[in-house]
Amino acid sequence: MKIFIEGMSCAHCQAAVTEALAAVSGISAVSEVSLSGKYAAVEGSAPAAVIREAIEDIGFDFVRIENE
């Protein structure tokens, strides 16, 4: 699934998002965090509210989730 996120601008942002999402129960892998695409691609599943909270707790804006 792809999680669209606003506010990422650097490698530190990528690392913070990767770490936050990897810690979410139900997400088994974070395969990509794209600054230009403004998304994180993850494997697994978790409730949207939990994913939103993980993103917003580190200072970024959760936009939406798209299942592939």
NORKAWO-V362647 format. One line per field, one symbol per residue. ss: DSSP state (2 for helix, 1 for strand, 0 for the rest). A space follows every 10 residues. Layout:
ss = ???
This chain:
ss = 0111110000 2222222222 2200001111 1111000011 1111000222 2222222000 11111100
